[in-house]
Amino acid sequence: MLFEIKDLRVHYGRAEVLKGISMHIDEGSIVTLVGANGAGKTTTLKTISGLKGLTSGEIWFQDTRIDKMPSHRIVQIGIAHVPEGRMVFGPMTVLDNLKTGAYLRKDRRNVARDIDVMFSHFPVLERRRQQKAGSLSGGEQQMLAIARALMARPKLVLMDEPSMGLSPLMVAEVGRIIQDIDRSSTSVMLVEQNARMALALADRAYILEVGRVVMEGPAQEMARNDVVRKAYLGSSPNPAFMK
């Protein structure tokens, strides 16, 4: 097992936002958190990455407890976060954004090689390498945010709403990028408003309602569950990358 949360509780003031959730991620897998706005999905990711303090519970990564670690240390041990809203460094170039993703690494020669790898995965970023990140389209910024996170060579990537605000064509492209991440070296925890896409991409799913895990299991089973379908999937067609 790569990662595990045990009985996690988180408060904002007096309001308990996460109410004792537990979940795990195996190596080389994609896990998705599905739920309505306010279910606690983004709070879960922020707590994992050290941006939000927990009230109680435990977070374990590769047999190390990390819930008391500062954010930079969590990145250093192998967890990267692609935040909601992309959050690229707008005044900086695409190339410099990628370099910041590797700022904790000491292997400069491998960093240069990994930049070339990112450009091979995201050719549009290579064409824009000297362009300011703030001038990119929404889809291009999302690709940059994902590539920047991968520059840290993480074992686990946390992705928060990667398709938000994108055109249907770009949503499909982002989905394929997530699917094509090297599963031999990187696992993914995905929070995604497009529940149909998330369940299509994931191996395992957790359904959150008001801070609690109310259902969990293989993602394909969750996609066929009548309760999940009625609450989250509607009648939109299956994405092209459906497993």
Residue pairs with C-beta under 8 A, 6 or more apart in sequence:
1 24
1 25
1 26
1 27
2 25
2 26
2 27
2 29
2 61
2 62
2 155
2 156
2 187
3 24
3 25
3 60
3 61
3 62
3 156
3 187
3 189
4 22
4 23
4 24
4 25
4 58
4 59
4 60
5 21
5 22
5 23
5 24
5 44
5 48
5 57
5 58
5 59
5 60
6 22
6 57
6 58
6 59
6 60
7 20
7 21
7 22
7 56
7 57
7 58
8 18
8 20
8 21
8 22
8 44
8 47
8 54
8 56
8 57
8 58
8 59
9 16
9 18
9 19
9 20
9 54
9 55
9 56
9 57
10 16
10 17
10 18
10 40
10 43
10 47
10 52
10 53
10 54
10 55
11 17
11 55
12 43
16 55
16 211
17 40
17 43
17 211
18 40
18 43
18 44
18 47
18 54
18 211
19 210
19 211
19 212
20 57
20 212
21 40
21 44
21 206
21 208
21 211
21 212
21 213
22 213
23 31
23 206
23 213
23 216
25 31
25 156
25 187
25 189
25 204
26 187
26 203
26 204
27 155
27 187
28 183
28 184
28 187
29 183
29 187
29 188
29 203
29 204
30 178
30 183
30 187
30 188
30 190
30 201
30 202
30 203
30 204
31 187
31 188
31 189
31 190
31 202
31 203
31 204
31 205
31 206
32 189
32 190
32 191
32 192
32 198
32 199
32 201
32 202
32 204
32 205
32 206
32 219
33 39
33 41
33 44
33 189
33 190
33 191
33 205
33 206
33 208
34 41
34 192
34 195
34 198
34 199
34 205
34 206
34 207
34 208
34 222
34 228
34 232
35 41
35 207
35 208
35 209
36 209
36 231
38 210
39 208
39 209
39 210
39 211
40 208
40 210
40 211
41 160
41 191
41 208
42 84
42 160
42 161
42 191
43 52
44 191
44 208
45 81
45 158
45 160
45 189
45 191
46 52
47 53
47 54
47 59
47 67
48 59
48 74
48 79
48 81
48 158
48 189
49 71
49 74
49 75
49 79
49 81
49 158
50 66
50 69
50 70
50 71
50 73
50 74
51 71
51 81
54 67
57 67
58 65
58 67
59 65
59 66
59 67
60 66
61 74
61 77
61 78
61 79
61 155
61 156
62 77
62 78
62 155
64 77
66 73
66 74
66 77
66 79
69 77
72 104
75 81
75 104
75 152
75 154
76 104
78 152
78 153
78 154
78 155
78 156
79 154
79 155
79 156
79 157
79 158
80 101
80 149
80 150
80 152
80 154
80 156
80 157
80 158
81 149
81 157
81 158
81 160
82 145
82 146
82 149
82 157
82 158
82 159
82 160
82 162
83 145
83 160
84 160
84 161
84 164
84 191
85 161
85 164
86 138
86 141
86 142
86 144
86 145
87 145
88 97
88 133
88 134
88 136
88 141
88 144
88 145
88 148
89 96
89 97
89 100
89 133
90 132
90 133
90 134
90 135
91 132
91 133
91 134
92 100
92 132
92 133
93 129
93 130
93 131
93 132
93 133
94 125
94 128
94 129
94 130
94 131
94 133
94 136
94 144
95 115
95 129
95 130
97 133
97 144
97 148
98 115
98 118
98 125
98 144
98 147
98 148
98 151
99 111
99 115
99 151
100 148
101 147
101 148
101 149
101 150
101 151
101 152
102 111
102 114
102 151
102 152
102 153
104 152
105 111
105 152
105 153
111 151
114 150
114 151
114 153
115 151
118 125
118 147
118 150
118 151
119 125
119 126
119 129
120 126
121 147
121 177
121 180
122 143
122 144
122 147
122 177
124 140
124 143
125 140
125 143
125 144
125 147
128 136
128 140
133 141
133 144
136 144
138 165
138 166
138 170
139 166
139 167
139 170
139 173
139 174
142 162
142 163
142 166
142 170
142 174
143 174
143 177
145 162
146 157
146 159
146 162
146 174
146 177
146 178
149 157
150 157
150 181
150 186
153 185
154 186
155 185
155 186
155 187
156 186
156 187
156 188
156 189
157 181
157 186
157 187
157 188
157 189
158 189
158 191
159 178
159 188
159 189
159 190
159 191
159 192
160 191
161 191
161 192
161 193
162 174
162 178
162 190
162 192
163 170
163 171
163 174
163 175
163 192
163 193
163 194
163 197
164 193
166 174
171 194
171 197
171 239
172 239
172 240
172 241
175 197
175 200
175 201
175 239
175 241
176 241
178 188
178 190
178 201
179 201
179 241
181 188
190 198
190 201
190 202
191 198
192 198
195 228
195 232
195 233
196 223
196 232
196 233
196 234
196 236
196 238
196 239
197 239
197 241
198 205
198 219
199 205
199 219
199 220
199 222
199 223
199 228
199 233
200 219
200 223
200 238
200 239
200 241
200 242
200 243
201 219
201 241
201 243
202 219
203 218
203 219
204 216
204 217
204 218
204 219
205 216
205 217
205 218
205 219
205 222
205 223
206 213
206 215
206 216
207 213
207 214
207 215
207 216
207 222
207 228
208 214
215 222
215 225
215 227
215 228
216 222
220 243
222 228
223 229
223 233
